[in-house]
Amino acid sequence: MQRISKPQRGDVSIPEPKEAALVRHNNVTIQELFKFRLMRQLSTLPLSKTFKVRYLFNSENDNKSKEVMMNDFSTHILGSFRDALQNLRNDVLMMSSLTERGLTHAAKGLFERDDEACNIAIADDEEIDLLEIQVDREGVDILMRYQPVASDLRHVVTAMKSSVNIERIADQNVNIARRARKLSKGEIPSIVSHLQPMFTLAHRMFSDAIRAYSDGDHELARSLKPRDRELDLLNQSFADECTRLMEAEPKAIREYLNLIFIARFVERIGDHASNIGEDIVFAVSAEEIRHTIGKPVDEA
């Protein structure tokens, strides 16, 4: 029986591991080998950890390694995060579009006695509720998967908080529409026309809040708080006038009460729009401007 001799060095070409080949052919140091291994593993780390690890290498010769690490292993994570954040923002903007349409229909139902417009405003609320749930799920998923920090974290949180305020504005639209349907069955007091400036101001505040969110315009967002104070004063003035008229027309107390409630719902829309503006300022400039309600901006 022929004995099989043990292969000698050079008899058989045995493939070397990639790291061993790196050491043998490029004469690299153990430190460089460690960095090579570390960079290969970075693609499995969360994005926040990638940013932390890149500061381990401080020498001038490591600049290229840091650049490769960021470009090769982090770009795909950054791209997927941006896509997820954009999808989240798109859902918030869809909510705002439906809510703004609902406010328009609620106002039309009140001033034009249009029950169909009121029904549309009420029906839209169900879809807005579903979108709010979807925004919450997407936001939590982004927080768990990407662990965003700094401005990225603030934008995710702002999207989730804004969706809550938008959904509550949609609830106010429903309340207005239901009261409007009740009023349309009888004679509406002429003072209803005094609600028009309140509706106009609240609508503009909400539109500007969404535009500030879409554009990241923190100056426009700041302008909402003084306008909310103006809306509060209009609401108080309207309620006082209705109270005075109820004393003169006791038979129309029910109608006046409905109008007072509608004015209150409109004022709440302004409050929620102002809340959205506060969150936008925090997301864009990391500045806290909450809890200054009722004060002029220069005194806040």
C-alpha positions in Angstrom: 0.0 0.0 0.0 1.3 3.4 -1.0 1.7 5.8 1.9 0.4 9.3 1.4 3.0 11.7 2.4 2.1 14.8 4.4 2.0 17.9 2.2 5.0 20.0 2.6 5.1 23.8 2.5 4.9 24.8 -1.2 3.5 21.5 -2.4 -0.2 22.5 -2.0 -1.6 26.0 -2.3 -3.8 26.4 0.8 -5.9 29.5 0.7 -5.2 31.8 3.6 -7.9 33.7 5.6 -8.4 37.2 4.4 -7.0 38.7 7.6 -3.9 36.4 7.5 -3.3 37.5 3.9 -3.6 41.1 4.9 -0.8 40.6 7.5 1.5 38.5 5.3 1.3 40.5 2.0 0.9 44.0 3.4 3.1 43.9 6.4 0.4 45.5 8.6 0.6 45.8 12.4 -1.5 44.2 15.0 -3.3 47.5 15.6 -4.2 47.8 12.0 -5.5 44.3 11.9 -7.7 45.1 14.9 -9.1 48.1 13.1 -9.8 46.0 10.1 -11.7 43.4 12.1 -13.6 46.2 13.9 -14.7 47.9 10.7 -15.9 44.6 9.3 -18.3 44.2 12.2 -19.6 47.8 12.3 -22.3 47.0 9.7 -24.1 45.0 12.3 -24.1 47.8 14.9 -26.9 50.4 15.5 -26.2 53.7 13.8 -25.6 55.5 17.2 -22.9 53.0 18.1 -21.2 53.5 14.8 -20.8 57.2 15.4 -19.3 56.4 18.9 -16.8 53.8 17.6 -15.4 56.0 14.9 -13.8 58.2 17.5 -11.6 55.4 18.7 -9.0 56.2 16.1 -7.4 59.5 16.6 -4.1 59.5 14.6 -3.8 61.3 11.4 -3.2 58.1 9.5 -6.6 56.8 10.6 -8.6 59.5 8.7 -9.0 57.3 5.7 -10.1 54.4 7.9 -12.8 56.6 9.5 -14.0 57.8 6.2 -14.3 54.3 4.8 -16.0 53.1 7.9 -18.7 55.9 7.7 -19.2 55.5 3.9 -19.2 51.7 3.6 -21.0 50.7 6.7 -23.2 53.7 7.7 -24.6 55.0 4.4 -27.2 52.2 4.0 -28.3 52.7 7.6 -28.6 56.5 7.2 -30.5 56.0 3.9 -33.1 53.7 5.5 -33.5 56.0 8.5 -34.1 59.0 6.2 -36.7 57.0 4.3 -38.4 55.9 7.4 -38.5 59.5 8.8 -39.8 60.8 5.5 -42.6 58.2 5.5 -43.5 59.3 9.0 -43.6 63.0 7.9 -45.8 62.1 4.9 -48.3 60.4 7.2 -48.4 63.5 9.4 -48.9 65.7 6.4 -51.7 63.4 5.2 -53.4 63.8 8.5 -53.1 67.5 8.4 -54.6 67.7 4.8 -57.7 65.7 5.9 -58.0 67.7 9.0 -57.8 71.0 7.2 -60.5 69.8 4.8 -62.7 68.8 7.7 -62.4 72.3 9.2 -63.4 73.8 5.9 -66.5 71.5 5.7 -67.4 72.1 9.3 -67.4 75.9 8.7 -69.4 75.5 5.5 -72.0 73.4 7.4 -72.4 76.1 10.0 -72.6 79.2 7.8 -74.4 77.7 4.8 -76.7 75.2 6.7 -75.1 72.4 4.7 -75.7 69.1 6.5 -73.8 67.2 3.8 -70.6 69.2 4.5 -71.0 68.4 8.2 -71.3 64.7 7.4 -68.0 64.8 5.5 -66.2 66.5 8.4 -67.5 63.8 10.7 -66.6 60.9 8.3 -63.1 62.1 7.8 -62.3 61.8 11.5 -62.2 57.9 11.3 -59.4 57.9 8.7 -57.5 60.5 10.7 -57.8 58.3 13.8 -56.3 55.4 11.9 -53.4 57.6 10.6 -52.6 58.7 14.1 -52.3 55.1 15.2 -50.0 54.4 12.2 -47.8 57.4 13.0 -47.4 56.1 16.6 -46.4 52.7 15.3 -43.9 54.1 12.8 -42.4 56.4 15.3 -41.9 53.7 17.9 -40.4 51.5 15.2 -37.9 54.2 14.2 -36.9 54.7 17.8 -36.3 51.0 18.4 -34.5 50.3 15.1 -32.3 53.3 14.6 -31.9 54.8 18.1 -31.8 58.4 16.8 -30.1 61.1 18.7 -30.0 64.9 18.8 -32.0 66.6 16.0 -33.1 63.3 14.5 -34.6 62.2 17.8 -36.4 65.6 18.1 -37.9 65.3 14.7 -39.3 61.9 15.3 -40.8 62.9 18.7 -42.2 66.1 17.1 -43.9 64.1 14.4 -45.6 61.9 17.0 -46.7 64.8 19.2 -47.9 66.8 16.2 -50.1 63.8 15.1 -51.8 63.9 18.5 -52.6 67.6 18.2 -53.8 67.2 14.6 -56.1 64.4 15.7 -57.6 66.5 18.4 -58.2 69.3 15.9 -60.1 66.8 13.8 -62.2 65.9 16.9 -63.0 69.6 17.3 -64.1 69.6 13.6 -66.5 66.8 14.5 -67.9 68.7 17.5 -68.5 71.8 15.4 -70.2 69.8 12.6 -72.5 68.1 15.1 -73.5 71.4 16.7 -74.0 72.9 13.3 -76.4 70.2 12.3 -78.5 70.9 15.4 -78.6 74.6 14.6 -79.6 74.0 11.0 -82.9 72.5 12.1 -84.1 75.8 13.5 -83.4 79.5 13.3 -79.8 80.5 13.8 -79.2 83.8 15.6 -77.7 86.5 13.5 -74.7 86.7 15.8 -73.4 83.5 14.1 -71.6 85.9 11.7 -69.4 87.0 14.5 -67.8 83.6 14.4 -66.4 84.1 10.9 -63.3 86.0 12.1 -62.6 83.2 14.6 -62.8 80.5 12.0 -60.6 82.5 9.6 -57.9 83.0 12.3 -58.0 79.4 13.5 -57.8 78.1 9.9 -54.8 80.3 9.1 -53.1 79.3 12.3 -53.5 75.6 11.5 -52.4 76.1 7.9 -49.3 78.0 9.1 -48.5 75.4 11.7 -48.5 72.6 9.0 -46.4 74.8 6.6 -43.9 75.5 9.4 -43.7 71.7 10.1 -43.2 70.9 6.4 -40.6 73.6 5.8 -38.9 73.5 9.2 -39.7 77.2 9.6 -39.3 77.9 13.3 -39.9 81.7 12.9 -43.3 81.0 11.4 -44.0 78.5 14.2 -43.1 81.2 16.8 -45.8 83.5 15.3 -48.6 81.2 16.3 -48.5 81.9 20.0 -49.4 85.7 19.8 -52.2 84.8 17.4 -53.5 82.2 19.8 -53.8 84.9 22.4 -55.9 87.0 19.9 -58.2 84.0 19.3 -58.7 83.6 23.1 -59.8 87.2 23.3 -62.2 86.8 20.4 -63.7 83.7 22.1 -64.2 85.6 25.4 -65.8 88.5 23.7 -68.2 86.3 21.7 -69.2 84.4 24.8 -69.9 87.6 26.7 -72.1 88.9 23.9 -74.1 85.7 23.7 -74.6 85.7 27.4 -76.0 89.3 27.1 -78.3 88.3 24.3 -79.6 85.2 26.2 -81.0 87.6 28.8 -82.9 89.5 26.1 -84.1 86.4 24.2 -84.6 83.5 26.7 -86.4 81.4 24.1 -83.2 81.2 22.1 -81.0 80.1 24.9 -80.4 76.6 23.4 -79.2 78.2 20.1 -76.9 80.7 21.9 -75.4 77.9 24.0 -74.6 75.9 20.9 -72.9 78.9 19.4 -70.8 79.4 22.6 -69.7 75.8 22.4 -68.8 76.2 18.8 -66.7 79.2 19.6 -65.0 77.2 22.3 -64.2 74.4 19.9 -62.7 76.9 17.4 -60.5 78.4 20.2 -59.3 74.9 21.0 -58.2 74.5 17.4 -56.0 77.5 17.9 -54.5 76.0 21.1 -53.6 72.8 19.3 -52.1 74.8 16.4 -50.0 76.7 18.9 -48.9 73.4 20.5 -47.7 72.2 17.1 -45.7 75.4 16.7 -44.0 75.0 20.0 -42.9 71.4 19.1 -41.6 72.7 15.7 -39.4 75.3 17.5 -38.0 72.6 19.7 -37.3 70.2 16.8 -35.6 72.8 14.7 -33.7 74.9 17.2 -33.8 72.8 20.4 -35.4 75.7 22.2 -38.2 75.3 24.7 -41.0 77.9 24.5 -43.9 76.0 26.1 -45.8 77.3 29.2 -45.8 80.9 28.0 -49.5 81.0 27.0 -51.2 84.3 27.5 -47.9 86.3 27.5 -46.6 88.4 24.7 -43.6 86.9 23.0 -41.2 89.6 24.2 -42.3 88.9 27.8 -42.1 85.1 27.5 
